[in-house]
Amino acid sequence: MSNQLGFAVNVDILNPGQFFACCGLLELAHRLWPGIESHFEVRGSQTSFIVQAPTSDGLKCLLDHLCRCDISGLTEEEQQERRQLEERKRQNRLSDTEEERRKELGRQAREGKLYLKDPFHLTLDWWQTESEDVSPKTWAGRQEIHKIARAAQKALCEALRNNLNLFNLLDYGCVLRTPSEYAQETRGTAKPVEPFCFDARRYVHALKVGFSLDLQDAEIVAYPAVELLALIGLQRFRPVPSSERWSLEYTAWFQPLGAVVAAAVVSGAIPLAQSKKYRFRLMFRDDQKRYKAFGRASKIYSIQ
């Protein structure tokens, strides 16, 4: 970077998970430092994502906040209600109506909206607003949104404590493990957690390995920063349906832009000089088309 301030991360722009993870970085940076700008930059064979944060240790600061941030599937009021209902259940004092409410709050905590609290104050619910065939949503069945997000957050925090190379943040891989709040139901925190599969390196079809990874708790490497940051980035930065079924498109920008304008460029709403458009397929992980993954992208065209 020519600027002494700000930060950069290495990115494979043909990996849509990494691209939207960069969008997630911009979203979080925008909430910490309103008005900051970012862009992609190509030097030789390497592409970087550059964020013009106000400090040279901006990425560490951002990730520290992300690790400490409470990620919840319920509002404060709903959490309090759930705690009260759980206590009444332990006392065997629940009515049938209260038991149904307890179960519904538990379901919402695992599968509904996510809330990133202080300092980001961000609601994630993009997967509830689109039809299946045009949505980047990849999970279904037994997968629980909150559990996956928390497992990715936990893995990322552990990597940071072990002095992760931040420039290669998006290349860090590990097996995601069950977060502590789910330990009781799994009798420990060692059980693996299947990721969202936003990272194109994570795609595996069940027939290729002979069984469903989702159902067998297989220990396969995931990329926690990509999984969590892409989930965040997709809230504002949305790919658009392609003319090819089960395919989506996104546009990368190569001049400094703020979050609001960059999001419009990504979706193709604003044509921009120094931009490139890419297309990727949603790859099915089983023959029943329940679980999907992002495939690698190919460049469609550039605007100079």
Long-range contacts (C-beta under 8 A, 24 or more apart in sequence): 1-48, 1-50, 3-52, 4-56, 5-52, 5-53, 5-54, 5-55, 5-56, 5-58, 6-50, 6-51, 6-52, 6-53, 6-54, 6-56, 6-58, 7-50, 7-51, 7-53, 7-56, 7-57, 7-58, 7-59, 7-166, 8-41, 8-48, 8-49, 8-50, 8-51, 8-167, 9-48, 9-49, 9-59, 9-166, 9-167, 9-168, 9-169, 9-170, 10-46, 10-47, 10-48, 10-167, 10-168, 10-169, 10-170, 10-171, 11-40, 11-47, 11-48, 11-49, 11-170, 12-47, 12-170, 13-40, 13-47, 13-252, 13-276, 13-278, 13-297, 14-200, 14-278, 14-296, 14-297, 14-298, 14-299, 15-199, 15-200, 15-201, 15-226, 15-294, 15-296, 15-297, 16-198, 16-200, 16-239, 16-248, 16-250, 16-278, 16-280, 16-294, 16-295, 16-296, 16-297, 17-198, 17-199, 17-200, 17-202, 17-223, 17-226, 17-227, 17-230, 17-294, 18-170, 18-199, 18-226, 18-230, 19-250, 19-252, 19-278, 19-297, 20-136, 20-198, 20-229, 20-230, 20-233, 20-234, 20-237, 20-239, 20-250, 21-170, 21-198, 21-225, 21-226, 21-229, 21-230, 21-233, 22-49, 22-170, 22-229, 22-233, 23-229, 23-230, 23-233, 23-234, 23-236, 23-237, 23-262, 23-263, 23-266, 24-228, 24-229, 24-230, 24-231, 24-232, 24-233, 24-234, 25-49, 25-51, 25-59, 25-62, 25-229, 25-233, 26-51, 26-233, 26-237, 26-259, 26-262, 27-122, 27-232, 27-233, 27-235, 27-236, 27-237, 27-259, 28-62, 28-65, 28-66, 28-120, 28-229, 28-232, 29-53, 29-58, 29-62, 30-258, 30-259, 31-119, 31-120, 31-121, 31-122, 32-61, 32-62, 32-65, 32-119, 32-120, 33-58, 35-258, 36-258, 37-256, 37-257, 37-258, 38-256, 38-257, 38-262, 39-253, 39-254, 39-255, 39-256, 39-257, 40-252, 40-253, 40-254, 41-254, 42-254, 52-256, 59-166, 59-169, 60-160, 60-166, 63-156, 63-160, 63-166, 63-169, 64-160, 65-119, 65-120, 66-120, 66-153, 66-156, 66-228, 67-153, 67-156, 67-157, 67-160, 69-116, 69-117, 69-118, 69-119, 69-120, 69-153, 70-115, 70-116, 70-117, 70-118, 71-114, 71-115, 71-116, 71-117, 71-146, 71-149, 71-150, 71-153, 72-109, 72-114, 72-115, 72-117, 72-146, 73-108, 73-109, 73-110, 73-111, 73-112, 73-113, 73-114, 73-115, 73-145, 73-146, 74-105, 74-108, 74-109, 74-115, 75-115, 78-105, 78-108, 81-105, 82-106, 82-109, 109-146, 110-144, 110-145, 110-146, 110-147, 111-144, 111-145, 111-146, 112-145, 114-145, 114-146, 114-149, 114-231, 116-232, 122-232, 122-235, 123-235, 124-231, 124-232, 124-235, 125-235, 126-234, 126-235, 126-238, 133-245, 133-246, 134-241, 134-248, 136-198, 136-234, 136-238, 136-239, 136-248, 136-282, 136-294, 137-292, 138-196, 138-197, 138-198, 138-282, 138-291, 138-292, 138-293, 138-294, 139-196, 139-197, 139-291, 139-292, 140-290, 140-291, 141-214, 141-290, 141-291, 142-214, 142-215, 143-194, 143-196, 143-214, 143-291, 147-178, 147-179, 147-182, 147-193, 148-176, 148-193, 148-194, 148-195, 148-196, 148-227, 149-227, 149-228, 149-231, 150-179, 150-181, 150-182, 151-176, 151-177, 151-178, 151-179, 151-193, 151-195, 151-224, 152-176, 152-195, 152-222, 152-224, 152-225, 152-227, 152-228, 152-231, 153-179, 153-224, 153-228, 154-179, 154-180, 155-222, 155-224, 156-224, 156-225, 156-228, 159-224, 169-225, 170-223, 170-225, 170-226, 171-223, 172-223, 172-224, 172-225, 173-201, 173-221, 173-222, 173-223, 174-221, 174-222, 174-224, 175-219, 175-220, 175-221, 175-222, 176-222, 176-224, 176-227, 191-217, 192-217, 192-218, 192-219, 192-220, 195-222, 195-223, 195-224, 195-227, 196-227, 196-230, 196-231, 197-285, 197-291, 197-292, 197-293, 197-294, 198-226, 198-227, 198-230, 198-231, 198-293, 198-294, 199-223, 199-226, 199-227, 199-230, 199-294, 200-280, 200-293, 200-294, 200-295, 200-296, 200-297, 202-293, 203-283, 203-285, 203-293, 203-294, 203-295, 204-285, 204-293, 205-283, 205-284, 205-285, 205-286, 206-285, 206-286, 206-287, 207-287, 212-285, 212-286, 213-285, 214-285, 214-291, 236-263, 237-262, 237-263, 237-266, 237-267, 238-263, 238-266, 238-267, 239-266, 239-267, 239-280, 240-267, 240-268, 242-279, 244-279, 244-281, 246-281, 246-282, 247-279, 247-280, 247-281, 247-282, 248-279, 248-280, 248-282, 249-277, 249-278, 249-279, 249-280, 249-300, 250-277, 250-278, 250-280, 250-297, 251-275, 251-276, 251-277, 251-278, 252-276, 252-277, 252-278, 271-303, 272-303, 273-303, 273-304, 274-303, 274-304, 275-302, 275-303, 276-301, 276-302, 276-303, 277-301, 277-302
